[in-house]
Amino acid sequence: MLFTYYDTETSGLSMNDDVLSFSYMLADENVRVEKAETLYFWKEGVTKWSQEAYEVNGLSKEFLRQYADPVSYTHLTLPTT
């Protein structure tokens, strides 16, 4: 059996803040990692960022800027309606 663990880092705690990263890990009952990945999100001038969040999550603007290109969603399954 596989278990999914996930974590997000945001630019703050309000509903209007942005997700800066999403990480997940698939592991078995012995916590042997089968797959793990982190996705980072940044769009210059659009993504919110705060010093307070940086002090918690360590995600600097300089670090996030390297992920400014559009994220490829080809590996994600999005719901269709």
N, C-alpha and C positions, 0 to 999 in steps of 0.2 A: 504494500500500500504506500502511495506517495502522499506527502503532506505539502501544502503550500504555505510558505512564510512570505510576508511582504512588508515593506516599509516605504513611507513617503517622506520627503522633506519639502517644506513649503516656505514661502516668503513671509509667513506670519500665521496668525491664528484666526483671522476673520474669514468670513465667507468670500470676501472680495480678493483674498490673496491667491497667489499662484502656486501650482505644484512645480518645484524645481527638479525633483528627481523621484523616480519610482523604481524600486528594487524588488526582485522576487527570487525565491529559491525553492526548488522542488527537492525534497529529501525523503528518504525512506524512514521506517520506524527506528532505525539506528542512527538517524541524522546523517546518513551518508548522502552527500549532495549529488543529485542527478543532473541538475541544471541550475544556473544562477545568472542573473543579468541585471544591470542597472541602466535605466534610460534617463538622460538629462534633458532639460527643456530650457531654452533661452531664446528670446526674440528681442533684439536690441530696441529700446524705446517702448516696448510693450510689456515685457515680463516685469512684474514687481519684484523688488529686492530691498531688504532692509538690513541695517547693521545689527539690529537685535537678533534677527533670524540667523545671520552669519555667525554670530557668537555661539549659537546653539548647534547649527548644522555644518559649519565650516565651509560652505559653498560660496566662494568669492565670485564677484562679477567676472574677474579675469579667468577663473577656471571655467565658469559656465559659458563664456563667450566662445570657447572652442566647440561648443555644441549648438551654435547659432544656425547652422544649416537645418533645413526642415528634417524632422524626425521621420524615418521610414516606418510606416505602419504596416508594412507587408507581412510582418511576422505576428501581428495581432489580429484576432478575430473580433470584428465589430458587429454588434447586433444589426440586423436588417429588419425594417418594418415595411 
